[in-house]
Amino acid sequence: MSVKAPARLASWDVLAIGLNAIVGSGIFFFPGTLAALVGPASILAFIVCAVLLAAVALCYAELGSMFSGSGGSYLYAREAFGDEAGYGVGVLAWSAALLSWAAVASLLAGQLAWFHPVFAVPLPGRLAAAGALLLFGWVNLRGLRPASWTINALTLAKLLPLAIFVLLCLPRAEAARFTPFFAGEGRFSYAVFLALWALQGFEVAPVPAGEAADPQKDVPRAVLGSLLAAAVLYALIQAAAVGVHPGLAASTDHPLTDAAAAALGPWGERLLAGGGVLSMLGFLAGAALGEPRYLQALGERHLKGWRLDAVHPVTGVPHRAIIATTAGAAGLVLVLPSMSLVDLSNLAVISQYLASAAAVVALRRSRPEAARPYRMPAVWLTAPAAAGVSLWLMTQVSRAEFFGTALVLAGAYALKAVVDGPSRLSA
């Protein structure tokens, strides 16, 4: 059987993966909660969170320009600190991706409930969410090109309703609704932390770098471009929602749909309800492509007996990693509620940020002459700032999340010892 030349991701494909990973469910569910926490200052929560994350994104941009392989945070930690530390970061990266994928699938069921109440019933809703995961897993098994086309189409489709909402609602915003600017419960730092869920995802852009046509250029552009574009879009959406919907702080189930209904009437409500479905489907499609690549990268050096890095001879995709990741996410959807999945994923994502910031510093010291097509500015200030942001975000995490993350790591290293054997564990 002949092996086809592997397909490659173009610049737009990589950017779409990053933007698609950010613009998912958060912007459709969090505007009301953020408004309840800090009132109109919720607009700033997105901006402040993006500014803080910019230092982290710069770390990913430099690291992404150095390495052309797949794996993202796992690859960077492995190159900077060795196989064992890299394995732990890789497990956390894959776990966070798995939990986020499952969480958005669960939230998709809640969004579908706007169209038919059957999806609000736990069992049908969870079955629909699991079905969506299995569908996109199947698309990815068909090959890289069908998967990237699906992501590109859904990325454009999801952005259109949000752009219409901003263009039509911002001119209708009433100035009186922005005063007092700081209102609600006054919990601005927590609002910034919650904005992390809506803005995380730029770290996914480097994950399939090994399949990009020009990763050294495309990955930095995708990381920085997706974060900047999403932050601006989110701030405009929040401003529009605050300006047209006086009851936004009390709207926690479908805040954007309610805001569109208040400003535009029934057709606007339907537009945003459908836009929410498209947005979440787009996220699921992008995650179906990116997240198995964490497992593929891990499989190159770890858990060798399972051959998770195996590539299908016809489609050229990591079929074992895709099947394992899809099955894992579908299983989580069936047993855990959506907010539990959200909570558990945050610490795993933040841990990746901290490891990548540390990797920049370590590699500047150990490989000063290595090619860096993109070099982050003021590295000895920016990289520690990224680490500081990560540590601050960790202070917002509950003890239960720390305990859950520790259990995941302990189980992962125990599994590695069993599958790889004591010789590989000590190598």
Secondary structure by P-SEA (a helix, b strand, c coil): cccccbbbbcaaaaaaaaaaacccccccccaaaaaaaccccccaaaaaaaaaaaaaaaaaaaaaaacccccaaaaaaaacccaaaaaaaaaaaaaaaaaaaaaaaaaaaaaacccccccccaaaaaaaaaaaaaaaaaaaaacaaaaaaaaaaaaaaaaaaaaaaaacccccccccccccccccccaaaaaaaaaccccccccccccccccccccccaaaaaaaaaaaaaaaaaaaaaaaaaacccccccccccaaaaaaaacccaaaaaaaaaaaaaaaaaaaaaaaacaaaaaaaaaccccccccccccccccccaaaaaaaaaaaaaaaaacccaaaaaaaaaaaaaaaaaaaaaaaaaaaaacccccccccccccccaaaaaaaaaaaaaaaccaaaaaaaaaaaaaaaaaaaaaaccccccc
